[in-house]
Amino acid sequence: MVDVKKLESIISQISGVTAVRVVPDGDNLREIHVIADSAKNPKQIVRDVETAILASTGLRIDRKIISVAQMAGEVRTRPDYAVTSLTTEDLGKNLRVTVVVEHGEDRYEGTAEGAKTSIQKLKTAAAAVISALDELTESIYSVDDVRIVTLAGKEFLLCHITKLENGKERSLVGTAELEKDPLLAAANAALEVLVRYQ
């Protein structure tokens, strides 16, 4: 049975989405209607919906059932944050990752350590970004899972982060296209979450 409320909650957390309605069809989905601002291309919103649902529930959906309506009006742009440096240090069984995040003239540096397993290395890179931006927020963030998925012939890294604020936990998902460096993709996916929800 499709959990409509859960899917609507997941989609509503996507950047730019202002309203969503999921229409079930028995055990399947018939339609997903999304209202968004005009900051993103509609095709990007469709991809974001696919990715968020896959990352959070493991459910693959047909993009043809997603319809996007965009509202005209002024779009608030968010100042750019960027991971400008990522370095690693071999600690034997563990790996230390150091990242530098820049925002205009501001520079933030963070480090994290973890086991050198393939998944843990990615989680460590994401945790280093959380460490770098820790001073900007009173919330607590933890990296819970990292997955690599293929959509439209391209690989994406998905990072699931739990945000603890005022005693309430919230599940957040960041994405980044997987190009050359998986660690950098993990860092960028975490950065997307922190910048969007800080």
LUMZATI-760390 format. One record per atom (N, C-alpha, C): residue in one letter; atom name; x, y, z. Coordinates in Angstrom, 2 decimals, decimal comma. Layout:
NODE:rest:atom:u:v:w
NODE:A:CA:X:Y:Z
...
//
This chain:
NODE:rest:atom:u:v:w
NODE:M:N:0,85:-1,20:0,00
NODE:M:CA:0,00:0,00:0,00
NODE:M:C:0,88:1,25:0,00
NODE:V:N:0,58:2,17:-0,86
NODE:V:CA:1,37:3,40:-0,97
NODE:V:C:1,05:4,33:0,19
NODE:D:N:2,10:4,82:0,86
NODE:D:CA:1,92:5,77:1,96
NODE:D:C:1,91:7,18:1,38
NODE:V:N:0,74:7,68:1,05
NODE:V:CA:0,59:8,96:0,37
NODE:V:C:1,16:10,10:1,21
NODE:K:N:0,85:10,12:2,49
NODE:K:CA:1,30:11,21:3,36
NODE:K:C:2,82:11,26:3,43
NODE:K:N:3,46:10,09:3,50
NODE:K:CA:4,91:10,04:3,57
NODE:K:C:5,52:10,58:2,29
NODE:L:N:4,98:10,18:1,14
NODE:L:CA:5,51:10,65:-0,14
NODE:L:C:5,32:12,17:-0,27
NODE:E:N:4,17:12,67:0,14
NODE:E:CA:3,93:14,11:0,07
NODE:E:C:4,89:14,87:0,98
NODE:S:N:5,19:14,29:2,15
NODE:S:CA:6,14:14,92:3,06
NODE:S:C:7,53:14,97:2,45
NODE:I:N:7,94:13,88:1,80
NODE:I:CA:9,26:13,82:1,17
NODE:I:C:9,36:14,87:0,06
NODE:I:N:8,36:14,91:-0,80
NODE:I:CA:8,40:15,82:-1,96
NODE:I:C:8,35:17,28:-1,50
NODE:S:N:7,59:17,55:-0,45
NODE:S:CA:7,44:18,94:0,01
NODE:S:C:8,74:19,52:0,53
NODE:Q:N:9,72:18,66:0,86
NODE:Q:CA:11,01:19,13:1,36
NODE:Q:C:11,97:19,52:0,25
NODE:I:N:11,61:19,25:-1,00
NODE:I:CA:12,48:19,58:-2,13
NODE:I:C:12,50:21,09:-2,32
NODE:S:N:13,69:21,61:-2,55
NODE:S:CA:13,86:23,05:-2,73
NODE:S:C:12,96:23,57:-3,86
NODE:G:N:12,19:24,62:-3,57
NODE:G:CA:11,35:25,26:-4,58
NODE:G:C:9,92:24,75:-4,62
NODE:V:N:9,66:23,60:-3,99
NODE:V:CA:8,31:23,03:-3,99
NODE:V:C:7,45:23,72:-2,93
NODE:T:N:6,29:24,20:-3,34
NODE:T:CA:5,41:24,90:-2,41
NODE:T:C:4,16:24,10:-2,05
NODE:A:N:3,78:23,15:-2,91
NODE:A:CA:2,62:22,31:-2,62
NODE:A:C:2,73:21,02:-3,43
NODE:V:N:2,15:19,94:-2,89
NODE:V:CA:2,21:18,66:-3,60
NODE:V:C:0,97:17,84:-3,28
NODE:R:N:0,52:17,07:-4,25
NODE:R:CA:-0,59:16,13:-4,03
NODE:R:C:-0,27:14,83:-4,75
NODE:V:N:-0,30:13,74:-4,01
NODE:V:CA:-0,05:12,41:-4,56
NODE:V:C:-1,38:11,69:-4,69
NODE:V:N:-1,66:11,17:-5,89
NODE:V:CA:-2,92:10,46:-6,15
NODE:V:C:-2,61:8,97:-6,31
NODE:P:N:-3,06:8,14:-5,35
NODE:P:CA:-2,78:6,70:-5,45
NODE:P:C:-3,72:6,00:-6,41
NODE:D:N:-3,30:4,79:-6,82
NODE:D:CA:-4,14:3,93:-7,66
NODE:D:C:-3,95:2,51:-7,14
NODE:G:N:-4,67:2,18:-6,09
NODE:G:CA:-4,47:0,90:-5,43
NODE:G:C:-3,11:0,86:-4,76
NODE:D:N:-2,30:-0,13:-5,13
NODE:D:CA:-0,96:-0,25:-4,57
NODE:D:C:0,07:0,56:-5,35
NODE:N:N:-0,37:1,26:-6,38
NODE:N:CA:0,54:2,02:-7,22
NODE:N:C:0,23:3,52:-7,12
NODE:L:N:0,98:4,30:-7,87
NODE:L:CA:0,74:5,73:-7,95
NODE:L:C:0,16:6,08:-9,31
NODE:R:N:-0,86:6,92:-9,31
NODE:R:CA:-1,47:7,32:-10,57
NODE:R:C:-0,94:8,67:-11,02
NODE:E:N:-0,88:9,62:-10,09
NODE:E:CA:-0,43:10,97:-10,44
NODE:E:C:0,29:11,61:-9,27
NODE:I:N:1,26:12,48:-9,59
NODE:I:CA:1,91:13,33:-8,60
NODE:I:C:1,87:14,75:-9,13
NODE:H:N:1,18:15,62:-8,42
NODE:H:CA:1,04:17,02:-8,85
NODE:H:C:1,90:17,90:-7,94
NODE:V:N:2,76:18,70:-8,54
NODE:V:CA:3,68:19,54:-7,79
NODE:V:C:3,52:21,00:-8,21
NODE:I:N:3,44:21,88:-7,23
NODE:I:CA:3,49:23,32:-7,49
NODE:I:C:4,81:23,83:-6,96
NODE:A:N:5,53:24,57:-7,80
NODE:A:CA:6,86:25,04:-7,42
NODE:A:C:7,07:26,48:-7,88
NODE:D:N:8,09:27,11:-7,30
NODE:D:CA:8,44:28,45:-7,79
NODE:D:C:9,21:28,30:-9,09
NODE:S:N:9,67:29,39:-9,65
NODE:S:CA:10,29:29,35:-10,98
NODE:S:C:11,82:29,33:-10,91
NODE:A:N:12,37:28,93:-9,77
NODE:A:CA:13,82:28,94:-9,62
NODE:A:C:14,49:27,81:-10,41
NODE:K:N:13,75:26,71:-10,63
NODE:K:CA:14,33:25,57:-11,33
NODE:K:C:13,55:25,26:-12,59
NODE:N:N:14,24:24,61:-13,53
NODE:N:CA:13,59:24,07:-14,70
NODE:N:C:12,63:22,95:-14,27
NODE:P:N:11,44:22,86:-14,88
NODE:P:CA:10,49:21,79:-14,49
NODE:P:C:11,10:20,39:-14,58
NODE:K:N:11,96:20,16:-15,59
NODE:K:CA:12,59:18,84:-15,71
NODE:K:C:13,49:18,54:-14,52
NODE:Q:N:14,12:19,58:-13,97
NODE:Q:CA:14,97:19,39:-12,79
NODE:Q:C:14,11:19,01:-11,58
NODE:I:N:12,95:19,66:-11,47
NODE:I:CA:12,05:19,34:-10,35
NODE:I:C:11,58:17,89:-10,45
NODE:V:N:11,26:17,45:-11,68
NODE:V:CA:10,85:16,05:-11,88
NODE:V:C:11,96:15,11:-11,45
NODE:R:N:13,20:15,42:-11,84
NODE:R:CA:14,33:14,58:-11,45
NODE:R:C:14,51:14,58:-9,93
NODE:D:N:14,32:15,75:-9,31
NODE:D:CA:14,45:15,84:-7,85
NODE:D:C:13,40:14,99:-7,15
NODE:V:N:12,18:14,99:-7,68
NODE:V:CA:11,11:14,17:-7,11
NODE:V:C:11,47:12,69:-7,21
NODE:E:N:11,93:12,27:-8,40
NODE:E:CA:12,34:10,87:-8,59
NODE:E:C:13,42:10,48:-7,59
NODE:T:N:14,44:11,34:-7,49
NODE:T:CA:15,60:11,04:-6,65
NODE:T:C:15,22:10,98:-5,18
NODE:A:N:14,42:11,95:-4,73
NODE:A:CA:14,04:12,01:-3,32
NODE:A:C:13,22:10,79:-2,91
NODE:I:N:12,29:10,38:-3,76
NODE:I:CA:11,46:9,21:-3,44
NODE:I:C:12,30:7,95:-3,45
NODE:L:N:13,19:7,81:-4,44
NODE:L:CA:14,04:6,63:-4,51
NODE:L:C:14,96:6,55:-3,30
NODE:A:N:15,55:7,69:-2,92
NODE:A:CA:16,49:7,70:-1,80
NODE:A:C:15,79:7,41:-0,47
NODE:S:N:14,59:7,90:-0,31
NODE:S:CA:13,90:7,78:0,97
NODE:S:C:13,12:6,49:1,13
NODE:T:N:12,61:5,95:0,02
NODE:T:CA:11,74:4,78:0,12
NODE:T:C:12,19:3,58:-0,71
NODE:G:N:13,12:3,81:-1,64
NODE:G:CA:13,54:2,73:-2,54
NODE:G:C:12,56:2,51:-3,68
NODE:L:N:11,54:3,35:-3,78
NODE:L:CA:10,51:3,19:-4,80
NODE:L:C:10,90:3,93:-6,08
NODE:R:N:10,92:3,20:-7,18
NODE:R:CA:11,17:3,83:-8,48
NODE:R:C:9,84:4,20:-9,11
NODE:I:N:9,71:5,45:-9,53
NODE:I:CA:8,45:5,90:-10,11
NODE:I:C:8,65:6,31:-11,56
NODE:D:N:7,58:6,27:-12,31
NODE:D:CA:7,60:6,69:-13,71
NODE:D:C:7,46:8,20:-13,76
NODE:R:N:8,46:8,86:-14,31
NODE:R:CA:8,43:10,33:-14,33
NODE:R:C:7,24:10,89:-15,10
NODE:K:N:6,61:10,08:-15,93
NODE:K:CA:5,47:10,55:-16,73
NODE:K:C:4,25:10,89:-15,86
NODE:I:N:4,22:10,35:-14,63
NODE:I:CA:3,05:10,63:-13,77
NODE:I:C:3,23:11,93:-12,98
NODE:I:N:4,41:12,56:-13,11
NODE:I:CA:4,69:13,79:-12,36
NODE:I:C:4,34:15,01:-13,21
NODE:S:N:3,48:15,86:-12,70
NODE:S:CA:3,17:17,11:-13,39
NODE:S:C:3,62:18,28:-12,52
NODE:V:N:4,21:19,28:-13,14
NODE:V:CA:4,76:20,42:-12,41
NODE:V:C:4,11:21,71:-12,90
NODE:A:N:3,55:22,46:-11,97
NODE:A:CA:3,03:23,79:-12,27
NODE:A:C:3,91:24,80:-11,55
NODE:Q:N:4,38:25,81:-12,27
NODE:Q:CA:5,25:26,80:-11,66
NODE:Q:C:4,54:28,13:-11,51
NODE:M:N:4,76:28,75:-10,35
NODE:M:CA:4,15:30,03:-10,04
NODE:M:C:5,11:31,16:-10,40
NODE:A:N:4,62:32,14:-11,10
NODE:A:CA:5,44:33,29:-11,45
NODE:A:C:5,64:34,16:-10,22
NODE:G:N:6,65:34,98:-10,28
NODE:G:CA:6,91:35,88:-9,17
NODE:G:C:8,38:35,97:-8,87
NODE:E:N:8,71:36,81:-7,92
NODE:E:CA:10,11:37,01:-7,57
NODE:E:C:10,66:35,76:-6,89
NODE:V:N:11,85:35,38:-7,31
NODE:V:CA:12,51:34,22:-6,74
NODE:V:C:13,64:34,69:-5,84
NODE:R:N:13,62:34,19:-4,61
NODE:R:CA:14,71:34,52:-3,71
NODE:R:C:15,91:33,64:-4,03
NODE:T:N:17,01:34,25:-4,32
NODE:T:CA:18,22:33,48:-4,60
NODE:T:C:19,04:33,34:-3,34
NODE:R:N:19,64:32,20:-3,19
NODE:R:CA:20,43:31,91:-2,00
NODE:R:C:21,90:32,15:-2,33
NODE:P:N:22,63:32,87:-1,48
NODE:P:CA:24,06:33,07:-1,73
NODE:P:C:24,76:31,72:-1,90
NODE:D:N:25,72:31,69:-2,81
NODE:D:CA:26,38:30,45:-3,12
NODE:D:C:27,39:30,04:-2,04
NODE:Y:N:27,29:28,81:-1,61
NODE:Y:CA:28,30:28,16:-0,80
NODE:Y:C:28,97:27,13:-1,71
NODE:A:N:30,25:26,91:-1,54
NODE:A:CA:30,94:25,94:-2,39
NODE:A:C:32,05:25,25:-1,62
NODE:V:N:32,19:23,95:-1,88
NODE:V:CA:33,34:23,22:-1,35
NODE:V:C:34,51:23,52:-2,27
NODE:T:N:35,50:24,25:-1,78
NODE:T:CA:36,61:24,68:-2,63
NODE:T:C:37,86:23,84:-2,44
NODE:S:N:37,87:23,00:-1,40
NODE:S:CA:39,03:22,15:-1,16
NODE:S:C:38,60:20,92:-0,39
NODE:L:N:39,13:19,77:-0,77
NODE:L:CA:38,90:18,51:-0,04
NODE:L:C:40,19:17,72:-0,05
NODE:T:N:40,72:17,45:1,12
NODE:T:CA:41,96:16,69:1,23
NODE:T:C:41,75:15,52:2,18
NODE:T:N:42,54:14,47:1,97
NODE:T:CA:42,44:13,27:2,81
NODE:T:C:43,80:12,94:3,42
NODE:E:N:43,76:12,32:4,58
NODE:E:CA:44,97:11,88:5,27
NODE:E:C:44,78:10,45:5,72
NODE:D:N:45,70:9,58:5,32
NODE:D:CA:45,64:8,17:5,68
NODE:D:C:46,08:7,98:7,12
NODE:L:N:45,19:7,43:7,95
NODE:L:CA:45,50:7,20:9,37
NODE:L:C:45,57:5,71:9,67
NODE:G:N:45,99:4,93:8,70
NODE:G:CA:46,03:3,49:8,91
NODE:G:C:44,68:2,87:8,59
NODE:K:N:43,95:2,46:9,61
NODE:K:CA:42,62:1,88:9,39
NODE:K:C:41,59:2,96:9,10
NODE:N:N:41,88:4,19:9,49
NODE:N:CA:40,94:5,29:9,31
NODE:N:C:41,42:6,30:8,28
NODE:L:N:40,52:7,18:7,92
NODE:L:CA:40,80:8,25:6,97
NODE:L:C:40,31:9,56:7,57
NODE:R:N:41,14:10,58:7,48
NODE:R:CA:40,71:11,92:7,91
NODE:R:C:40,43:12,75:6,66
NODE:V:N:39,26:13,36:6,62
NODE:V:CA:38,87:14,22:5,50
NODE:V:C:38,77:15,65:6,01
NODE:T:N:39,42:16,57:5,30
NODE:T:CA:39,35:17,99:5,63
NODE:T:C:38,76:18,73:4,44
NODE:V:N:37,74:19,54:4,69
NODE:V:CA:37,12:20,31:3,62
NODE:V:C:37,16:21,79:3,95
NODE:V:N:37,16:22,60:2,90
NODE:V:CA:37,03:24,05:3,03
NODE:V:C:35,78:24,46:2,27
NODE:V:N:34,88:25,15:2,94
NODE:V:CA:33,67:25,68:2,32
NODE:V:C:33,78:27,20:2,30
NODE:E:N:33,57:27,79:1,13
NODE:E:CA:33,65:29,24:1,02
NODE:E:C:32,29:29,81:0,65
NODE:H:N:32,04:30,99:1,21
NODE:H:CA:30,79:31,71:0,95
NODE:H:C:31,15:33,19:0,87
NODE:G:N:31,28:33,68:-0,37
NODE:G:CA:31,76:35,05:-0,52
NODE:G:C:33,18:35,14:0,02
NODE:E:N:33,39:36,05:0,97
NODE:E:CA:34,71:36,20:1,56
NODE:E:C:34,89:35,33:2,81
NODE:D:N:33,83:34,65:3,22
NODE:D:CA:33,91:33,79:4,40
NODE:D:C:34,47:32,42:4,03
NODE:R:N:35,24:31,86:4,96
NODE:R:CA:35,89:30,57:4,73
NODE:R:C:35,69:29,70:5,96
NODE:Y:N:35,19:28,49:5,77
NODE:Y:CA:34,92:27,57:6,87
NODE:Y:C:35,66:26,25:6,61
NODE:E:N:36,32:25,75:7,64
NODE:E:CA:37,07:24,50:7,49
NODE:E:C:36,58:23,48:8,51
NODE:G:N:36,45:22,24:8,08
NODE:G:CA:36,00:21,19:8,97
NODE:G:C:36,69:19,88:8,67
NODE:T:N:36,78:19,02:9,68
NODE:T:CA:37,40:17,71:9,51
NODE:T:C:36,53:16,63:10,13
NODE:A:N:36,71:15,41:9,64
NODE:A:CA:36,02:14,25:10,21
NODE:A:C:36,89:13,03:9,95
NODE:E:N:36,75:12,03:10,80
NODE:E:CA:37,50:10,79:10,65
NODE:E:C:36,56:9,61:10,63
NODE:G:N:36,93:8,59:9,86
NODE:G:CA:36,12:7,39:9,79
NODE:G:C:36,89:6,25:9,17
NODE:A:N:36,31:5,05:9,22
NODE:A:CA:36,95:3,87:8,64
NODE:A:C:37,10:4,03:7,13
NODE:K:N:38,07:3,30:6,57
NODE:K:CA:38,36:3,44:5,15
NODE:K:C:37,51:2,53:4,26
NODE:T:N:36,36:2,08:4,76
NODE:T:CA:35,46:1,31:3,90
NODE:T:C:34,83:2,24:2,88
NODE:S:N:34,35:1,69:1,77
NODE:S:CA:33,88:2,52:0,66
NODE:S:C:32,74:3,46:1,06
NODE:I:N:31,76:2,94:1,79
NODE:I:CA:30,63:3,78:2,20
NODE:I:C:31,02:4,74:3,31
NODE:Q:N:31,81:4,25:4,28
NODE:Q:CA:32,17:5,10:5,41
NODE:Q:C:33,02:6,29:4,97
NODE:K:N:33,85:6,11:3,95
NODE:K:CA:34,65:7,23:3,44
NODE:K:C:33,74:8,36:2,93
NODE:L:N:32,66:7,97:2,25
NODE:L:CA:31,72:8,97:1,73
NODE:L:C:31,00:9,67:2,87
NODE:K:N:30,61:8,90:3,89
NODE:K:CA:29,93:9,49:5,05
NODE:K:C:30,87:10,43:5,80
NODE:T:N:32,17:10,09:5,83
NODE:T:CA:33,15:10,94:6,49
NODE:T:C:33,30:12,28:5,77
NODE:A:N:33,31:12,24:4,43
NODE:A:CA:33,40:13,48:3,66
NODE:A:C:32,20:14,36:3,92
NODE:A:N:31,01:13,75:4,00
NODE:A:CA:29,80:14,52:4,30
NODE:A:C:29,86:15,10:5,71
NODE:A:N:30,37:14,30:6,65
NODE:A:CA:30,47:14,77:8,05
NODE:A:C:31,46:15,92:8,18
NODE:A:N:32,47:15,95:7,35
NODE:A:CA:33,44:17,05:7,38
NODE:A:C:32,78:18,37:7,02
NODE:V:N:31,83:18,33:6,09
NODE:V:CA:31,09:19,55:5,72
NODE:V:C:30,23:20,01:6,89
NODE:I:N:29,59:19,06:7,57
NODE:I:CA:28,79:19,40:8,75
NODE:I:C:29,68:20,07:9,80
NODE:S:N:30,88:19,53:9,98
NODE:S:CA:31,83:20,11:10,93
NODE:S:C:32,21:21,54:10,52
NODE:A:N:32,40:21,75:9,22
NODE:A:CA:32,82:23,07:8,74
NODE:A:C:31,78:24,14:9,02
NODE:L:N:30,51:23,78:8,88
NODE:L:CA:29,44:24,77:9,00
NODE:L:C:28,73:24,71:10,36
NODE:D:N:29,30:23,98:11,29
NODE:D:CA:28,67:23,79:12,60
NODE:D:C:28,40:25,11:13,31
NODE:E:N:29,30:26,09:13,15
NODE:E:CA:29,14:27,36:13,86
NODE:E:C:27,97:28,19:13,34
NODE:L:N:27,46:27,84:12,18
NODE:L:CA:26,38:28,63:11,59
NODE:L:C:24,99:28,20:12,05
NODE:T:N:24,90:27,12:12,79
NODE:T:CA:23,59:26,61:13,17
NODE:T:C:23,62:26,06:14,59
NODE:E:N:22,46:26,10:15,23
NODE:E:CA:22,33:25,52:16,56
NODE:E:C:21,77:24,09:16,48
NODE:S:N:21,38:23,68:15,29
NODE:S:CA:20,84:22,34:15,11
NODE:S:C:21,96:21,31:15,09
NODE:I:N:21,57:20,05:15,30
NODE:I:CA:22,51:18,93:15,24
NODE:I:C:22,21:18,13:13,97
NODE:Y:N:23,26:17,84:13,22
NODE:Y:CA:23,11:17,05:11,99
NODE:Y:C:23,93:15,77:12,10
NODE:S:N:23,38:14,68:11,58
NODE:S:CA:24,16:13,43:11,52
NODE:S:C:23,96:12,79:10,15
NODE:V:N:25,05:12,25:9,61
NODE:V:CA:25,00:11,56:8,32
NODE:V:C:24,60:10,11:8,57
NODE:D:N:23,45:9,70:8,05
NODE:D:CA:22,93:8,37:8,33
NODE:D:C:23,21:7,36:7,22
NODE:D:N:23,18:7,82:5,99
NODE:D:CA:23,35:6,87:4,89
NODE:D:C:23,79:7,61:3,63
NODE:V:N:24,51:6,90:2,79
NODE:V:CA:24,94:7,44:1,50
NODE:V:C:24,70:6,35:0,46
NODE:R:N:24,08:6,71:-0,64
NODE:R:CA:23,80:5,74:-1,71
NODE:R:C:24,18:6,34:-3,06
NODE:I:N:24,55:5,46:-3,97
NODE:I:CA:24,79:5,88:-5,35
NODE:I:C:23,72:5,23:-6,21
NODE:V:N:23,00:6,05:-6,98
NODE:V:CA:21,93:5,54:-7,84
NODE:V:C:22,14:6,05:-9,25
NODE:T:N:21,52:5,36:-10,20
NODE:T:CA:21,59:5,76:-11,60
NODE:T:C:20,22:6,23:-12,05
NODE:L:N:20,17:7,44:-12,56
NODE:L:CA:18,93:8,01:-13,10
NODE:L:C:19,25:8,66:-14,44
NODE:A:N:18,43:8,38:-15,43
NODE:A:CA:18,60:8,97:-16,77
NODE:A:C:20,02:8,76:-17,29
NODE:G:N:20,59:7,60:-16,98
NODE:G:CA:21,91:7,27:-17,50
NODE:G:C:23,07:7,93:-16,77
NODE:K:N:22,78:8,67:-15,70
NODE:K:CA:23,83:9,34:-14,94
NODE:K:C:23,82:8,83:-13,50
NODE:E:N:24,99:8,86:-12,87
NODE:E:CA:25,10:8,43:-11,48
NODE:E:C:24,99:9,63:-10,54
NODE:F:N:24,22:9,45:-9,48
NODE:F:CA:24,04:10,49:-8,47
NODE:F:C:24,35:9,91:-7,09
NODE:L:N:24,91:10,75:-6,26
NODE:L:CA:25,14:10,36:-4,88
NODE:L:C:24,07:11,00:-4,01
NODE:L:N:23,42:10,19:-3,20
NODE:L:CA:22,36:10,66:-2,31
NODE:L:C:22,85:10,56:-0,88
NODE:C:N:22,66:11,61:-0,13
NODE:C:CA:23,12:11,65:1,26
NODE:C:C:21,92:11,91:2,17
NODE:H:N:21,64:10,95:3,06
NODE:H:CA:20,53:11,11:4,01
NODE:H:C:21,09:11,64:5,32
NODE:I:N:20,56:12,77:5,75
NODE:I:CA:21,01:13,44:6,97
NODE:I:C:19,82:13,65:7,89
NODE:T:N:20,02:13,39:9,18
NODE:T:CA:18,99:13,68:10,17
NODE:T:C:19,33:14,99:10,86
NODE:K:N:18,35:15,89:10,92
NODE:K:CA:18,51:17,17:11,59
NODE:K:C:17,72:17,13:12,90
NODE:L:N:18,39:17,43:14,00
NODE:L:CA:17,74:17,48:15,31
NODE:L:C:17,65:18,93:15,74
NODE:E:N:16,42:19,42:15,88
NODE:E:CA:16,20:20,82:16,24
NODE:E:C:15,02:20,91:17,20
NODE:N:N:15,25:21,51:18,35
NODE:N:CA:14,21:21,66:19,36
NODE:N:C:13,58:20,31:19,74
NODE:G:N:14,43:19,29:19,81
NODE:G:CA:13,97:17,97:20,22
NODE:G:C:13,25:17,19:19,15
NODE:K:N:13,15:17,73:17,93
NODE:K:CA:12,45:17,04:16,84
NODE:K:C:13,45:16,66:15,74
NODE:E:N:13,30:15,43:15,24
NODE:E:CA:14,16:14,95:14,18
NODE:E:C:13,47:15,11:12,83
NODE:R:N:14,28:15,46:11,82
NODE:R:CA:13,76:15,63:10,47
NODE:R:C:14,71:14,96:9,49
NODE:S:N:14,18:14,15:8,59
NODE:S:CA:15,00:13,47:7,59
NODE:S:C:15,16:14,36:6,36
NODE:L:N:16,41:14,55:5,94
NODE:L:CA:16,72:15,41:4,80
NODE:L:C:17,60:14,64:3,82
NODE:V:N:17,43:14,93:2,55
NODE:V:CA:18,22:14,24:1,52
NODE:V:C:18,88:15,27:0,61
NODE:G:N:20,19:15,14:0,43
NODE:G:CA:20,92:15,98:-0,50
NODE:G:C:21,42:15,13:-1,66
NODE:T:N:21,56:15,74:-2,83
NODE:T:CA:22,02:15,00:-4,00
NODE:T:C:23,14:15,76:-4,70
NODE:A:N:23,99:15,00:-5,36
NODE:A:CA:25,04:15,59:-6,19
NODE:A:C:25,37:14,61:-7,30
NODE:E:N:25,61:15,13:-8,49
NODE:E:CA:25,99:14,26:-9,59
NODE:E:C:27,38:13,67:-9,32
NODE:L:N:27,50:12,38:-9,55
NODE:L:CA:28,76:11,69:-9,31
NODE:L:C:29,61:11,80:-10,57
NODE:E:N:30,64:12,62:-10,50
NODE:E:CA:31,50:12,81:-11,67
NODE:E:C:32,83:12,11:-11,45
NODE:K:N:33,87:12,83:-11,04
NODE:K:CA:35,18:12,20:-10,90
NODE:K:C:35,46:11,73:-9,47
NODE:D:N:35,18:12,56:-8,50
NODE:D:CA:35,56:12,28:-7,12
NODE:D:C:34,34:11,97:-6,26
NODE:P:N:34,14:10,72:-5,85
NODE:P:CA:32,98:10,38:-5,02
NODE:P:C:32,98:11,13:-3,69
NODE:L:N:34,15:11,37:-3,10
NODE:L:CA:34,19:12,09:-1,83
NODE:L:C:33,69:13,52:-2,00
NODE:L:N:34,07:14,15:-3,10
NODE:L:CA:33,59:15,51:-3,35
NODE:L:C:32,09:15,53:-3,59
NODE:A:N:31,57:14,51:-4,27
NODE:A:CA:30,12:14,41:-4,48
NODE:A:C:29,40:14,28:-3,14
NODE:A:N:29,97:13,48:-2,23
NODE:A:CA:29,36:13,32:-0,90
NODE:A:C:29,37:14,63:-0,14
NODE:A:N:30,48:15,36:-0,24
NODE:A:CA:30,58:16,66:0,43
NODE:A:C:29,56:17,64:-0,14
NODE:N:N:29,41:17,65:-1,45
NODE:N:CA:28,45:18,58:-2,08
NODE:N:C:27,01:18,22:-1,75
NODE:A:N:26,72:16,92:-1,64
NODE:A:CA:25,36:16,50:-1,28
NODE:A:C:25,03:16,95:0,14
NODE:A:N:25,99:16,82:1,05
NODE:A:CA:25,78:17,29:2,42
NODE:A:C:25,64:18,80:2,47
NODE:L:N:26,45:19,48:1,67
NODE:L:CA:26,39:20,95:1,64
NODE:L:C:25,02:21,42:1,17
NODE:E:N:24,44:20,72:0,20
NODE:E:CA:23,11:21,09:-0,29
NODE:E:C:22,09:21,06:0,84
NODE:V:N:22,17:20,04:1,69
NODE:V:CA:21,25:19,92:2,82
NODE:V:C:21,44:21,06:3,80
NODE:L:N:22,70:21,33:4,17
NODE:L:CA:22,96:22,34:5,19
NODE:L:C:22,59:23,74:4,71
NODE:V:N:22,87:24,04:3,46
NODE:V:CA:22,56:25,37:2,95
NODE:V:C:21,05:25,56:2,83
NODE:R:N:20,37:24,49:2,42
NODE:R:CA:18,92:24,60:2,22
NODE:R:C:18,15:24,68:3,53
NODE:Y:N:18,64:23,97:4,56
NODE:Y:CA:17,85:23,84:5,78
NODE:Y:C:18,47:24,46:7,02
NODE:Q:N:19,58:25,18:6,90
NODE:Q:CA:20,21:25,74:8,10
NODE:Q:C:19,34:26,84:8,69
//
